[in-house]
Amino acid sequence: MSRLCLTLARLFLSLWVGGAILFVVTSIAEQKFPGFSQATKNQLALIRFPWYYRFGFTLLGGTLVAGHFARHHADLAGFARWVVFGLTAASLAVMAIDYHWVYEPLAAIVTPSDRAVSSEFERYHQLSKYVNLAHVGIALVACVILCRPARTVASREK
C-alpha cells in the first residue's frame, strides 16, 4: 500500500509542477499574441485560471494524502518525509492565499472582460507572477526530493 501511495504522491506532484509550468507558458503566449483583443485575453484568463487552481488544489492535496499513506515507505523515511510534507503544505497554503487575495481581486477587475484594465490590475498582476513563482518553486523543490532515486539495499542497511 505504501509503495502505491508513494507512486501516486510522486505522480501528483510531478503532474502539478509540469502542468503549472505548461499553463504559465501558454498563458504568456496568449497574452503576447497580437491577434487577440484585450477583451479576448481577459476572457481567456477568466476561463483558464479557475481550472488552474482546481487542478493545483486537487493535485497538491492528493500529494499530501498519498504522502501520508506512504509515510512508512523506506524511500520517504526520516527527514525527507517532513521536508516533502512541509514544502507541499506550504505550496498549497501559498496557492490558497494567492487564490483568495490575488486571483479573486484580479478576476473582479477584468469582469466584464471588455472592461479597461487599471493600474490596480497591473499591481495585482505583478504580485500574482511572484506568488505563483513562489508556490510552483516550492512544489518543484518538494518534487525533486520526493522523486529522488530510491536508496539501494546496501545504503539502507548502514
N, C-alpha and C positions, 0 to 999 in steps of 0.2 A: 504494500500500500504506500509506504513512504517513497519507494522508487517511482511509482506512477505520479505521486504528488510533486516530487522534485522535478520530474519531466514537465509536468503541467506548469509549475511555477516558472521554470526556465522558458517554456514556450510563451506563456502570457507576457512575461516581462520583455522578452525579445520582440514579440509582436507589437507591444506598445511602443518601444523605443523606435523600431523601424517604421511603424505606422505614423508616429508623430513626426518623424523626420520627413517622410514622404508627403505628409499633409502640409507641412510648412513649405517645402519646396514647391509643390503645386500651387499653393495659395499665393506665394510670391510671384510665380509665373502669371497667374491670373490677374493679380493686381498691377503688374507691369505691362500686361498686354494692351497695346494701344487701341485695339478694336472694340474694347468694352467701355461702355459709358460708366460714369461714377455710380449711377443707379444700379446697373448690372453688377458691378463689383460689390456694391453693398448687399445686393440680393444674394450673390454667391456666398458671401461671408455669413449672412443670416441663415442660409440653408446649411452650410457645411459645419460651422463651429459647434452647434448643438450635438452633432454626431461625433465630432472630435472629443468633446467632453464625455459623452456617453461611453464611447469606446475606452477612453482613458480611465474613467472611474471603474468600469467593468473589468478591464484587464489588470489594473493595479490592485483593485480589490480582490480579484481572482488570484493574483500572485500572493497576496497576504494569506488568503485562505489555504491555498495549496501549500504554501511555505510552512504554514502552521502544522499541517498534517505530515509534512516531510521533515519536521524538525529533528527527528531521531535518525535520519539517514546520515551515514558516515561522511558524505561529501558536504553536508551542511552542519557539521558539528562545531561546537565551541564558539569562538568569537565571530566567525563568518556568519553564523546564523543571526546573531544580534545586529551585526552591521547591515546585512541584507534587509532584515526586518525594519530596522530603524530608517534606512535610506528609502525603502519603498513606502513606508508610512509617511515619511517627510515629503516625498514626491507627491503622494496623494493629498496630503494636507495643503501643500503649496498650490496644487491644482484646484482644490476646493476654494481656497482664498482667491485665486485668480478668477475662477468662475463667478463667484459672488460679488467681489469688489472691483473687478476689472471688466470681465466679459459682459455681464449684465448691464452696467452703465454704457459700455460701448454699443451694445445692441440697441439700447434705448436712443442713443444719439443718432443712429442711422435708420431708425424706424419712424416714418416710412422711408423706403430705400431711395426715394428721389430727393430726400432732404439734403441740403448742402451740409458738408462737414464743417465743424467749427474747430477753433483752436483747442477746445477741450477734448475733441476727438483725437487730435494729434498727441496730446499728453497721455491719454489712456492707451493709445496705440503703442507708443514707445514703452510704457510701463508693461503692457502685455507682452511685448517682444522679450523683455528682460526676465519677466516672471516665467514665461514659457521656457526660455532657455535654461533657467534655473531648475525647473521641475523635470524637464527632459534630461538635463545633465545629471541630476541626482539619480534619476532612474537608470541612466546609462552606466553610472558607476556601480549601482546595485546589480545591474545585469552582468557586467564584467565579472564581478565577484561570484555571483550565483552560477554563471556559466563557465567558470574556470575549469580546466581539465580535472578529471577525477584523480583522487590520490591513489597511488599504487598500493598494493597489499604490503609491500616492504615498508613504505613510509607510515602506514597505519600501525604497524607493529612496533614502531620505535617509541 
